[in-house]
Amino acid sequence: MTEEPPAVTYPSGIPRPSFEAPEVAPEVMVLTGMSGAGRTKAAAVLADLGWYVVDNLPPHLLSGLVTSLIGGDTRRRLAAVVDVRGGEFFKDLETVVDDLEVKGVPVRLLFLDASDEALVRRFEEARRPHPLQQDGTLLEGIARERTMVADVRDRADHIIDTSRLNVHELRDVMTREVSDETPRLQINVQSFGFKNGIPADADFVADVRFLHNPHWVPELRPLTGLDPAVRDHVLGAEGAQEFVDGYASVIDSALHLYRAHDKHAVTIAVGCTGGKHRSVVMAEALGADLRARGYDVRTTHRDRPRA
């Protein structure tokens, strides 16, 4: 019986994990860079793009996390935020990345940077000390960090200077750098009854109580807006289809501008008295119109079950 060779260790003395080379390697990204350069916002962008994001991960745990993804059917894109908050562990980052690449797992390094002036301004606005400031000045802490991250910056696949970027511009740059896709705006068209209150999360509210109420038609009263007879009755009323067309055009104009304001989901509430007939029909019609315009739309009916 042969003895196993001693385990290889990382510079800080942490045992080096091992795993078999994957048949299909997961996508792995390491997000790092200067403190105050926008890592938190960048991590949120990656999460919105569908990456599984882990913040403040000690580098030596990255291999184990990658191992847990190998062989899975979903969530094959991992983004790990690694920075100087890990202290001495940060020194292991390059060794861990080399280790993964030798084992067949390519790793992309994304480095966020900013000028000293921009970093000082951001820390002062946030009224927080730099993690390496200790008893010194803010600039001394920034200088220490630049020394610590210099080698990682040199080997980064992407370097983004955020000095002159606002949060919306950072999102656009991040999306261009790391992905060919843009998160689609999610739209929820929800019917409701005014007697039960306006939905708290509504971005737009439409009142369709101007339409004739099917509640006063005996054969339609027990039905809902999902029944064809009620739908035909409501949409056949004067002004109904014109309202759908006009309101959809107004919403369309607003939605085109939402991306510039970093908004990912919109709720359009359509209300009638009880939320059973008119609002259901009009919400379905509005949702269909917006789908035809290329939006991802779902329709929900908050008060129909209790009507």
DOVEX-316390 format. One record per residue: x, y, z of N, C-alpha, C in turn; residue in one letter; residue number from 1. Coordinates in steps of 0.2 Angstrom, whole numbers, plus 2048, in hexadecimal, padded with zeros to 3 digits. Atoms other than C-alpha are relative to their C-alpha. Last residue first. Layout:
DOVEX-316390
{pt {X Y Z} {X Y Z} {X Y Z} "A" NUM},
...
//
This chain:
DOVEX-316390
{pt {806 7FC 803} {6BC 8C2 7E3} {7FA 7FB 800} "A" 307},
{pt {804 7FE 7FA} {6C9 8B9 7EF} {7FA 803 7FD} "R" 306},
{pt {802 806 7FC} {6D2 8AF 7E1} {7FB 802 805} "P" 305},
{pt {805 804 803} {6D1 8BE 7D5} {7FE 7FA 804} "R" 304},
{pt {807 800 7FC} {6D9 8CA 7E1} {7FB 7FB 7FD} "D" 303},
{pt {7FF 800 7F9} {6EC 8C9 7DC} {7F9 7FE 803} "R" 302},
{pt {807 7FD 7FE} {6EA 8C4 7CA} {800 7FF 808} "H" 301},
{pt {803 803 7FA} {6FB 8C1 7C2} {7FA 804 802} "T" 300},
{pt {806 7FD 7FE} {702 8C4 7B0} {7FE 7FC 807} "T" 299},
{pt {805 805 7FD} {713 8C0 7AB} {7FA 804 803} "R" 298},
{pt {806 7FE 7FC} {71D 8CA 79F} {7FD 7FA 803} "V" 297},
{pt {802 806 7FC} {72E 8C9 797} {7FB 802 804} "D" 296},
{pt {7FE 801 7F9} {72E 8D7 78A} {7FE 7FA 803} "Y" 295},
{pt {7F9 803 7FF} {72F 8D7 777} {802 7FF 807} "G" 294},
{pt {7FB 7FB 801} {721 8E2 771} {807 7FE 802} "R" 293},
{pt {7FF 7FF 807} {715 8D4 76F} {805 805 7FE} "A" 292},
{pt {7FC 805 803} {718 8D0 781} {801 800 7F9} "R" 291},
{pt {7F9 7FF 7FE} {713 8E1 786} {804 7FA 7FD} "L" 290},
{pt {7FE 7FB 804} {702 8DF 77C} {808 801 802} "D" 289},
{pt {7FF 803 807} {6FF 8CE 784} {803 805 7FC} "A" 288},
{pt {7FA 805 800} {702 8D5 796} {801 7FE 7F9} "G" 287},
{pt {7FA 7FC 800} {6F6 8E4 792} {806 7FC 800} "L" 286},
{pt {800 7FC 806} {6E8 8D8 78D} {807 804 800} "A" 285},
{pt {7FE 805 805} {6EB 8CD 79C} {801 803 7F9} "E" 284},
{pt {7F9 802 7FE} {6EB 8DC 7A8} {802 7FA 7FB} "A" 283},
{pt {7FC 7FB 802} {6DB 8E2 79F} {807 7FF 801} "M" 282},
{pt {800 800 807} {6D1 8D2 7A1} {806 805 7FE} "V" 281},
{pt {7FD 806 803} {6D6 8D0 7B3} {801 800 7F9} "V" 280},
{pt {7F9 800 7FF} {6D3 8E2 7B7} {804 7FA 7FE} "S" 279},
{pt {7FC 7FB 804} {6C2 8E1 7B0} {807 800 800} "R" 278},
{pt {802 800 807} {6BC 8D1 7B8} {804 805 7FC} "H" 277},
{pt {802 806 803} {6C2 8CC 7C9} {7FE 800 7F9} "K" 276},
{pt {7FA 804 803} {6CC 8D9 7D1} {7FE 7FA 7FD} "G" 275},
{pt {7FF 806 7FC} {6BE 8E0 7DC} {806 7FC 7FE} "G" 274},
{pt {803 800 7FA} {6BC 8F2 7D6} {802 7FA 805} "T" 273},
{pt {807 7FE 800} {6C8 8F3 7C8} {7FD 800 807} "C" 272},
{pt {805 801 7FB} {6DB 8F4 7C8} {7F9 801 7FE} "G" 271},
{pt {806 7FE 804} {6EA 8F1 7BC} {7FA 7FE 805} "V" 270},
{pt {806 802 7FC} {6FB 8F1 7C5} {7FA 802 7FC} "A" 269},
{pt {806 7FC 803} {70A 8F1 7BA} {7FA 7FE 803} "I" 268},
{pt {807 803 7FF} {719 8EA 7C4} {7FB 805 7FE} "T" 267},
{pt {805 7FB 800} {72B 8ED 7BD} {7F9 7FD 801} "V" 266},
{pt {807 803 7FF} {73A 8E3 7C0} {7FB 806 800} "A" 265},
{pt {800 807 803} {74D 8E6 7BC} {7F9 7FD 7FF} "H" 264},
{pt {806 803 7FD} {74F 8F9 7BF} {7FF 7F9 7FC} "K" 263},
{pt {7FE 806 7FD} {761 900 7BC} {7FA 7FC 804} "D" 262},
{pt {801 7FF 7F9} {75B 911 7B8} {801 7FA 804} "H" 261},
{pt {7FB 7FB 7FE} {762 911 7A6} {800 801 808} "A" 260},
{pt {7F9 803 800} {759 900 7A4} {805 805 803} "R" 259},
{pt {7FF 803 7FA} {748 909 7A8} {807 7FD 801} "Y" 258},
{pt {7FC 7FC 7FC} {748 914 799} {802 7FD 806} "L" 257},
{pt {7FA 7FF 804} {741 908 78C} {805 804 804} "H" 256},
{pt {7FC 806 7FF} {734 903 79A} {807 801 7FC} "L" 255},
{pt {7FD 7FF 7FA} {72D 915 79A} {805 7FA 801} "A" 254},
{pt {7FB 7FB 800} {729 915 787} {804 801 807} "S" 253},
{pt {7FB 802 804} {721 904 788} {806 805 800} "D" 252},
{pt {7FC 804 7FC} {716 909 797} {807 7FE 7FC} "I" 251},
{pt {7FD 7FC 7FA} {70F 917 78D} {805 7FC 804} "V" 250},
{pt {7FB 7FC 804} {70D 90C 77D} {803 804 805} "S" 249},
{pt {7FA 804 802} {704 8FF 788} {806 804 7FD} "A" 248},
{pt {7FC 801 7FA} {6F9 90C 78F} {806 7FC 7FF} "Y" 247},
{pt {7FD 7FA 7FE} {6F3 911 77E} {804 7FF 806} "G" 246},
{pt {7FB 7FE 805} {6F0 900 777} {804 806 802} "D" 245},
{pt {7FB 804 800} {6E7 8FA 787} {806 802 7FB} "V" 244},
{pt {7FC 7FF 7FA} {6DD 909 788} {806 7FC 800} "F" 243},
{pt {7FD 7F9 801} {6D7 909 776} {805 801 806} "E" 242},
{pt {7FA 801 803} {6D2 8F7 779} {805 806 7FE} "Q" 241},
{pt {7FC 805 7FD} {6C7 8FB 787} {806 7FF 7FC} "A" 240},
{pt {7FA 7FD 7FD} {6C0 90C 780} {805 7FB 803} "G" 239},
{pt {7FD 7FA 803} {6AE 906 77D} {806 802 804} "E" 238},
{pt {803 7FA 7FD} {6AB 8F4 784} {804 806 7FC} "A" 237},
{pt {805 7FE 805} {6B0 8E5 779} {7FD 807 802} "G" 236},
{pt {7FC 7FD 806} {6C0 8E2 783} {7FB 803 7FB} "L" 235},
{pt {7FC 7FA 7FE} {6B5 8E0 793} {803 803 7FA} "V" 234},
{pt {804 7FB 7FD} {6A7 8D5 78C} {804 806 801} "H" 233},
{pt {803 7FC 806} {6B3 8CB 781} {7FC 806 803} "D" 232},
{pt {7FB 7FD 804} {6BE 8C7 791} {7FD 804 7FA} "R" 231},
{pt {7FE 7FA 7FD} {6AF 8C3 79B} {805 804 7FC} "V" 230},
{pt {806 7FC 800} {6A8 8B6 78F} {802 807 803} "A" 229},
{pt {801 7FD 807} {6BA 8AF 78C} {7FA 805 800} "P" 228},
{pt {805 804 804} {6BC 8AB 79F} {7FF 804 7FA} "D" 227},
{pt {7FC 805 804} {6CD 8B2 7A6} {7FB 7FC 7FC} "L" 226},
{pt {7FD 7FD 806} {6C4 8C2 7AC} {804 7FB 7FC} "G" 225},
{pt {7FA 7FB 7FE} {6BA 8B8 7B9} {802 803 7F9} "T" 224},
{pt {7FA 802 804} {6A9 8AF 7B8} {805 805 802} "L" 223},
{pt {7FC 805 7FC} {69B 8B0 7C6} {807 7FE 7FC} "P" 222},
{pt {7FE 7FF 7F9} {695 8C1 7C0} {804 7FA 803} "R" 221},
{pt {7F9 7FE 800} {695 8BE 7AD} {803 800 808} "L" 220},
{pt {7FC 806 802} {684 8B6 7AC} {807 800 800} "E" 219},
{pt {801 806 7FC} {67C 8C3 7B7} {804 7FA 7FE} "P" 218},
{pt {803 805 805} {684 8D2 7AF} {7FF 7F9 803} "V" 217},
{pt {807 7FE 801} {687 8DF 7BC} {7FC 7FC 7FB} "W" 216},
{pt {803 803 7FA} {698 8D7 7C1} {7F8 801 800} "H" 215},
{pt {804 806 802} {69D 8DA 7AF} {7FC 7FD 807} "P" 214},
{pt {7FF 805 7FB} {6A1 8EC 7B4} {7FC 7F9 7FF} "N" 213},
{pt {806 803 7FE} {6A1 8F8 7A5} {802 7FA 805} "H" 212},
{pt {803 805 805} {6B2 900 7A3} {7FA 7FD 804} "L" 211},
{pt {804 7FC 805} {6B7 910 7AD} {7FC 7FB 7FB} "F" 210},
{pt {807 800 7FE} {6BD 905 7BB} {7FB 804 7FC} "R" 209},
{pt {804 801 806} {6CD 902 7B1} {7F9 7FF 802} "V" 208},
{pt {807 800 7FD} {6D9 90B 7BD} {7FB 7FE 7FA} "D" 207},
{pt {805 7FE 805} {6EB 908 7B8} {7F9 7FF 803} "A" 206},
{pt {807 802 7FE} {6F9 908 7C4} {7FB 803 7FB} "V" 205},
{pt {805 7FC 804} {70C 909 7C0} {7F9 7FD 802} "F" 204},
{pt {7FC 7FA 803} {71B 904 7CB} {7FB 804 7FC} "D" 203},
{pt {802 7FE 807} {710 8F9 7D6} {804 806 7FE} "A" 202},
{pt {7FA 800 804} {719 8F1 7E5} {7FF 803 7F9} "D" 201},
{pt {7FB 7FC 7FD} {70C 8F5 7F2} {806 801 7FC} "A" 200},
{pt {7F9 804 7FE} {6FE 8EE 7E8} {805 805 802} "P" 199},
{pt {7FB 800 806} {6EF 8FB 7E9} {806 7FB 802} "I" 198},
{pt {7FA 7FC 800} {6E2 8F6 7F6} {804 7FF 7FA} "G" 197},
{pt {7FB 803 7FC} {6D5 8E9 7F8} {807 803 801} "N" 196},
{pt {803 800 7FA} {6C6 8F4 7F2} {805 7FC 805} "K" 195},
{pt {7FF 7FA 7FC} {6D1 8F9 7E4} {7FD 7FF 807} "F" 194},
{pt {806 7FD 7FE} {6D1 8E7 7DD} {801 806 805} "G" 193},
{pt {802 800 7F9} {6E0 8E0 7D5} {7FA 804 800} "F" 192},
{pt {806 7FD 7FF} {6E8 8DB 7C4} {7FE 800 808} "S" 191},
{pt {804 803 7FA} {6FB 8D9 7C3} {7F9 803 800} "Q" 190},
{pt {806 7FD 800} {706 8DB 7B4} {7FB 7FD 804} "V" 189},
{pt {806 804 7FD} {717 8D5 7B9} {7FA 805 7FF} "N" 188},
{pt {806 7FC 7FF} {726 8DB 7AE} {7FA 7FB 803} "I" 187},
{pt {806 805 7FE} {737 8D4 7AF} {7FA 804 802} "Q" 186},
{pt {805 7FD 7FB} {744 8DF 7A6} {7FA 7FB 801} "L" 185},
{pt {806 7FD 803} {751 8D4 79D} {7FB 802 806} "R" 184},
{pt {806 802 7FD} {762 8D2 7A4} {7FA 803 7FD} "P" 183},
{pt {803 7FA 7FC} {76E 8D6 796} {7FA 7FD 804} "T" 182},
{pt {807 7FF 7FF} {778 8C8 78E} {7FE 805 804} "E" 181},
{pt {803 7FE 806} {789 8C6 786} {7F8 802 801} "D" 180},
{pt {806 804 802} {791 8C6 797} {7FE 803 7F9} "S" 179},
{pt {800 807 7FE} {7A1 8CB 7A0} {7FA 7FC 7FD} "V" 178},
{pt {7FA 804 7FF} {7A7 8DB 799} {7FF 7F9 801} "E" 177},
{pt {7FC 801 807} {797 8E2 791} {806 7FC 801} "R" 176},
{pt {803 804 804} {78D 8DF 7A1} {803 7FF 7F9} "T" 175},
{pt {7FF 807 7FE} {79A 8E6 7AC} {7FC 7FB 7FB} "M" 174},
{pt {7F9 802 801} {79B 8F6 7A2} {801 7F9 802} "V" 173},
{pt {7FF 801 807} {788 8F8 7A2} {807 7FE 7FE} "D" 172},
{pt {804 806 802} {786 8F5 7B5} {801 7FF 7F8} "R" 171},
{pt {7FC 806 7FE} {795 901 7B8} {7FC 7FA 7FE} "L" 170},
{pt {7FA 801 805} {78C 90E 7AE} {804 7FA 802} "E" 169},
{pt {804 802 806} {77C 90C 7B9} {805 7FF 7FB} "H" 168},
{pt {802 807 800} {786 90D 7C9} {7FD 7FD 7FA} "V" 167},
{pt {805 800 7FB} {790 91D 7C4} {7FD 7F9 800} "N" 166},
{pt {806 804 802} {7A0 91B 7BB} {7FB 801 806} "L" 165},
{pt {805 7FB 802} {7AE 928 7BC} {7F9 7FD 7FE} "R" 164},
{pt {800 7F9 7FD} {7BA 91F 7C7} {7FB 805 7FE} "S" 163},
{pt {806 7FD 7FF} {7B4 90E 7C2} {800 807 803} "T" 162},
{pt {7FF 7FA 7FC} {7C3 907 7B9} {7F9 804 801} "D" 161},
{pt {804 7FB 801} {7BF 8F6 7B3} {801 806 805} "I" 160},
{pt {7FF 7FB 7FB} {7CC 8E9 7B1} {7FC 806 7FE} "I" 159},
{pt {804 7FA 802} {7C8 8D9 7A8} {802 805 806} "H" 158},
{pt {803 801 806} {7D3 8C9 7A7} {7FC 807 7FE} "D" 157},
{pt {807 7FF 801} {7DD 8CE 7B6} {7FE 7FF 7F9} "A" 156},
{pt {802 806 803} {7EF 8C8 7B7} {7F9 800 7FE} "R" 155},
{pt {7FC 801 806} {7F7 8D9 7BB} {7FD 7FA 7FC} "D" 154},
{pt {802 7FB 805} {7E9 8DD 7C7} {803 7FF 7FA} "R" 153},
{pt {807 802 802} {7EC 8CD 7D1} {7FE 805 7FA} "V" 152},
{pt {7FF 806 805} {7FE 8D2 7D2} {7FA 7FD 7FD} "D" 151},
{pt {7FD 7FE 807} {7FA 8E4 7D8} {801 7FA 7FC} "A" 150},
{pt {804 802 806} {7ED 8DF 7E5} {804 800 7F9} "V" 149},
{pt {802 807 7FF} {7F8 8E0 7F5} {7FC 7FD 7FA} "M" 148},
{pt {7FA 805 7FF} {801 8EF 7F0} {7FE 7F9 800} "T" 147},
{pt {7FE 801 806} {7F1 8F8 7EB} {806 7FC 7FF} "R" 146},
{pt {804 804 804} {7EA 8F4 7FB} {803 7FF 7F9} "E" 145},
{pt {7FF 807 7FE} {7F8 8FB 805} {7FC 7FB 7FC} "R" 144},
{pt {7FA 802 802} {7F6 90B 7FB} {802 7F9 802} "A" 143},
{pt {800 802 807} {7E4 90C 7FE} {806 7FE 7FD} "I" 142},
{pt {804 806 801} {7E7 90B 811} {7FF 7FE 7F9} "G" 141},
{pt {7FB 806 7FF} {7F4 918 810} {7FD 7F9 800} "E" 140},
{pt {7FB 801 806} {7E8 923 807} {805 7FB 801} "L" 139},
{pt {804 804 805} {7DB 921 815} {804 7FF 7FA} "L" 138},
{pt {805 7FC 804} {7E7 926 822} {7FD 7FC 7FB} "T" 137},
{pt {7FD 7FB 804} {7F0 91B 82F} {7FA 804 7FC} "G" 136},
{pt {7FF 7FA 7FD} {7EA 912 83E} {802 806 7FC} "D" 135},
{pt {7FD 801 7F9} {7E3 903 835} {800 807 803} "Q" 134},
{pt {7FE 7F9 7FD} {7DF 909 823} {804 7FF 807} "Q" 133},
{pt {7F9 801 7FF} {7DF 8F7 81B} {802 807 803} "L" 132},
{pt {7FE 806 7FD} {7CC 8F5 81B} {807 7FF 802} "P" 131},
{pt {7FD 805 805} {7CA 908 816} {801 7F9 804} "H" 130},
{pt {7F8 800 801} {7C0 911 823} {801 7FB 7FB} "P" 129},
{pt {7FD 806 7FE} {7AD 915 821} {808 800 7FF} "R" 128},
{pt {7FE 7FF 7FA} {7A4 926 81F} {803 7F9 804} "R" 127},
{pt {802 806 7FD} {79C 920 80F} {801 801 808} "A" 126},
{pt {807 800 800} {79F 931 808} {7FD 7FB 804} "E" 125},
{pt {802 7FA 7FC} {7B1 931 80E} {7F8 801 800} "E" 124},
{pt {7FF 802 7F9} {7B4 91F 807} {7FD 806 805} "F" 123},
{pt {805 805 7FF} {7AD 924 7F6} {800 7FE 808} "R" 122},
{pt {807 7FD 800} {7B7 934 7F5} {7FB 7FB 802} "R" 121},
{pt {800 7FC 7FA} {7C7 92B 7FA} {7F9 804 801} "V" 120},
{pt {800 804 7FA} {7C4 91E 7ED} {7FF 804 806} "L" 119},
{pt {806 802 800} {7C1 92B 7DF} {7FE 7FB 806} "A" 118},
{pt {805 7FB 7FF} {7D0 934 7E3} {7F9 7FE 801} "E" 117},
{pt {7FF 7FF 7F9} {7DB 924 7E4} {7FB 806 802} "D" 116},
{pt {7FB 7FB 7FE} {7D5 920 7D3} {800 801 807} "S" 115},
{pt {802 7F9 800} {7CA 911 7D0} {806 804 803} "A" 114},
{pt {7FB 7FB 7FE} {7CC 8FE 7CD} {7FD 807 800} "D" 113},
{pt {802 7F9 800} {7C1 8EF 7CB} {805 805 803} "L" 112},
{pt {7FD 7FB 7FB} {7C9 8DF 7C6} {7FD 807 7FF} "F" 111},
{pt {803 7FA 802} {7C0 8D0 7BD} {803 805 806} "L" 110},
{pt {7FF 7FB 7FB} {7CA 8C0 7BD} {7FE 807 7FE} "L" 109},
{pt {800 7F9 803} {7C3 8B2 7B2} {801 805 807} "R" 108},
{pt {803 7FB 7FC} {7C6 8A0 7B8} {802 807 7FD} "V" 107},
{pt {7FE 7FA 801} {7C8 891 7AD} {7FD 805 804} "P" 106},
{pt {805 7FB 7FE} {7C5 881 7B6} {802 807 7FE} "V" 105},
{pt {805 7FF 805} {7CF 873 7AE} {7FB 805 801} "G" 104},
{pt {805 805 800} {7D9 86D 7BD} {7FA 801 7FB} "K" 103},
{pt {7FC 806 801} {7E8 878 7B9} {7FB 7FA 800} "V" 102},
{pt {7FF 800 807} {7DC 887 7B8} {804 7F9 7FE} "E" 101},
{pt {807 802 804} {7D5 883 7C9} {802 800 7F9} "L" 100},
{pt {802 807 7FE} {7E7 882 7D1} {7F9 7FE 7FC} "D" 99},
{pt {7FC 805 804} {7EC 892 7C8} {7FE 7F9 801} "D" 98},
{pt {802 800 807} {7DD 89B 7CF} {804 7FC 7FC} "V" 97},
{pt {806 803 801} {7E1 895 7E1} {7FD 800 7F8} "V" 96},
{pt {7FE 807 7FF} {7F3 89A 7E0} {7FA 7FC 7FF} "T" 95},
{pt {7FD 802 806} {7EE 8AB 7DA} {801 7F9 800} "E" 94},
{pt {805 7FF 806} {7E1 8AE 7E8} {804 7FD 7FA} "L" 93},
{pt {801 807 803} {7EC 8A7 7F6} {7FD 800 7FA} "D" 92},
{pt {7FA 802 804} {7F2 8B8 7FB} {800 7FA 7FD} "K" 91},
{pt {800 7FD 807} {7E1 8BE 7FF} {806 7FE 7FC} "F" 90},
{pt {802 805 804} {7E1 8B1 80E} {800 803 7F8} "F" 89},
{pt {7FB 804 803} {7EC 8BD 817} {7FE 7FB 7FB} "E" 88},
{pt {7F9 800 7FD} {7DE 8C9 819} {805 7FC 7FD} "G" 87},
{pt {7FD 807 7FE} {7CE 8C3 812} {806 800 803} "G" 86},
{pt {803 802 7F9} {7C7 8D5 812} {802 7F9 802} "R" 85},
{pt {7FC 7FF 7FA} {7D4 8D8 805} {7FD 7FF 806} "V" 84},
{pt {7FC 7F9 7FF} {7C9 8D2 7F7} {804 800 806} "D" 83},
{pt {7FA 801 7FC} {7C0 8C3 7EF} {804 806 801} "V" 82},
{pt {7FE 7FA 7FF} {7AE 8C3 7E8} {806 7FF 805} "V" 81},
{pt {7FE 800 7F9} {7AB 8B2 7E1} {803 807 801} "A" 80},
{pt {7FC 7FA 7FF} {7A0 8B1 7D1} {802 800 807} "A" 79},
{pt {7FF 7FE 7F9} {79A 89F 7CC} {804 807 800} "L" 78},
{pt {7FC 7FA 800} {791 89B 7BC} {801 802 807} "R" 77},
{pt {7FA 801 802} {78B 889 7BB} {805 806 7FF} "R" 76},
{pt {7FC 7FB 7FC} {77B 88D 7C5} {808 7FE 7FE} "R" 75},
{pt {802 7F8 800} {772 87E 7BD} {806 803 804} "T" 74},
{pt {804 7FF 806} {775 86B 7B8} {7FF 808 800} "D" 73},
{pt {807 7FE 800} {782 867 7C5} {7FD 802 7FA} "G" 72},
{pt {805 806 801} {791 85C 7C1} {7F9 803 801} "G" 71},
{pt {7FE 804 805} {79E 869 7C8} {7FB 7FA 800} "I" 70},
{pt {803 7FE 806} {796 876 7D3} {801 7FB 7FA} "L" 69},
{pt {807 801 7FE} {79B 86F 7E4} {7FC 801 7FA} "S" 68},
{pt {801 807 800} {7AD 86E 7DD} {7F8 7FE 801} "T" 67},
{pt {800 802 807} {7AD 880 7D9} {7FE 7F9 800} "V" 66},
{pt {807 7FE 803} {7A8 884 7EB} {7FF 7FE 7F9} "L" 65},
{pt {806 804 7FE} {7B6 879 7F1} {7F9 802 7FE} "G" 64},
{pt {7FF 807 803} {7C3 881 7E6} {7FA 7FC 802} "S" 63},
{pt {803 800 806} {7BD 893 7EC} {800 7F9 7FC} "L" 62},
{pt {807 804 800} {7BF 88F 7FE} {7FD 800 7F9} "L" 61},
{pt {7FF 808 800} {7D2 893 7FD} {7FA 7FC 800} "H" 60},
{pt {7FE 803 807} {7CE 8A5 7F6} {800 7F8 801} "P" 59},
{pt {7F8 802 800} {7C5 8AA 806} {802 7FC 7FA} "P" 58},
{pt {7FF 807 800} {7B3 8B0 7FF} {808 7FF 801} "L" 57},
{pt {7FB 800 7FB} {7AE 8C2 803} {802 7F8 801} "N" 56},
{pt {7FC 7FA 7FF} {79E 8C0 7F8} {805 7FF 806} "D" 55},
{pt {7FE 801 7F9} {797 8B1 7EF} {805 805 802} "V" 54},
{pt {7FB 7FB 7FE} {78E 8B4 7DF} {801 7FE 808} "V" 53},
{pt {800 801 7F9} {785 8A7 7D5} {806 803 804} "Y" 52},
{pt {7FA 803 7FD} {784 8AF 7C4} {7FE 7FE 807} "W" 51},
{pt {801 807 7FF} {773 8B2 7BC} {806 7FC 803} "G" 50},
{pt {7FF 804 806} {776 8C3 7B4} {800 7F9 801} "L" 49},
{pt {806 7FF 804} {76D 8CB 7C3} {801 7FD 7F9} "D" 48},
{pt {806 804 7FE} {77A 8C3 7CE} {7FA 801 7FC} "A" 47},
{pt {7FF 807 802} {788 8CA 7C3} {7FA 7FB 803} "L" 46},
{pt {801 801 807} {781 8DB 7C5} {801 7F9 7FE} "V" 45},
{pt {807 800 801} {780 8D9 7D8} {7FE 800 7F8} "A" 44},
{pt {802 807 7FE} {792 8D4 7D9} {7F8 800 7FE} "A" 43},
{pt {7FE 805 805} {797 8E4 7CF} {7FD 7F9 801} "A" 42},
{pt {804 7FF 806} {78D 8EF 7DB} {801 7FB 7FA} "K" 41},
{pt {807 802 7FE} {796 8E7 7EA} {7FB 801 7FA} "T" 40},
{pt {801 807 800} {7A7 8E8 7E1} {7F9 7FE 802} "R" 39},
{pt {807 802 803} {7A5 8FB 7DD} {7FF 7F8 800} "G" 38},
{pt {800 7FF 808} {7B7 902 7DE} {7F9 7FD 7FE} "A" 37},
{pt {803 7FA 802} {7B6 905 7F1} {7FF 801 7F9} "G" 36},
{pt {806 7FE 7FB} {7C2 8F8 7F6} {7FD 807 7FE} "S" 35},
{pt {7FF 7FB 7FA} {7CD 8F5 7E7} {7FA 801 804} "M" 34},
{pt {7FF 7F9 802} {7CB 8E5 7DC} {801 805 807} "G" 33},
{pt {7FC 7FD 7FB} {7C3 8D4 7DC} {802 807 7FE} "T" 32},
{pt {801 7F9 800} {7B6 8CA 7D3} {804 803 806} "L" 31},
{pt {7FE 7FC 7FA} {7BC 8B9 7D0} {7FF 807 7FF} "V" 30},
{pt {7FD 7F9 800} {7B2 8B0 7C2} {802 802 807} "M" 29},
{pt {7FE 7FD 7F9} {7AE 89E 7C0} {803 807 7FE} "V" 28},
{pt {7FD 7F9 801} {7A5 896 7B1} {801 803 807} "E" 27},
{pt {804 7FA 7FE} {7A2 884 7B6} {803 806 7FE} "P" 26},
{pt {7FE 7FC 7FB} {7AD 876 7AD} {7FB 806 801} "A" 25},
{pt {802 7F9 802} {7A5 869 7A3} {801 805 806} "V" 24},
{pt {801 801 807} {7AE 858 7A4} {7FD 807 7FD} "E" 23},
{pt {807 801 802} {7B5 85E 7B5} {7FF 7FF 7F9} "P" 22},
{pt {801 7FC 805} {7C7 85A 7BA} {7F9 7FF 7FE} "A" 21},
{pt {7FF 802 807} {7C6 850 7CA} {7FF 805 7FB} "E" 20},
{pt {806 803 803} {7C7 859 7DA} {802 7FE 7F9} "F" 19},
{pt {800 803 806} {7D4 85F 7E7} {7FA 7FD 7FD} "S" 18},
{pt {805 805 802} {7D5 86B 7F5} {801 7FD 7F9} "P" 17},
{pt {803 7FF 807} {7E6 873 7FA} {7FB 7FB 7FE} "R" 16},
{pt {7FF 806 804} {7E9 873 80D} {7FC 801 7F9} "P" 15},
{pt {806 803 801} {7EA 885 814} {801 7FA 7FB} "I" 14},
{pt {801 806 7FD} {7FB 889 819} {7FA 7FD 800} "G" 13},
{pt {802 7FF 7F9} {7FB 89B 814} {7FF 7FA 804} "S" 12},
{pt {7FB 7FC 7FC} {805 898 805} {7FE 801 807} "P" 11},
{pt {800 7FA 802} {7F9 88A 7FF} {805 804 804} "Y" 10},
{pt {804 7FA 7FC} {7FC 879 804} {801 806 7FC} "T" 9},
{pt {7FD 7F9 802} {800 869 7FA} {7FC 805 804} "V" 8},
{pt {804 7FB 803} {7FB 859 803} {803 807 7FF} "A" 7},
{pt {802 7FB 7FC} {808 84C 807} {7FC 806 7FC} "P" 6},
{pt {7FC 7FA 7FF} {809 83E 7FB} {7FD 805 804} "P" 5},
{pt {802 7FA 804} {7FE 82F 7FE} {805 806 801} "E" 4},
{pt {802 7FA 7FC} {807 820 805} {7FE 805 7FB} "E" 3},
{pt {7FC 7FA 801} {808 810 7FA} {7FD 806 804} "T" 2},
{pt {804 7FA 800} {800 800 800} {804 806 800} "M" 1},
//
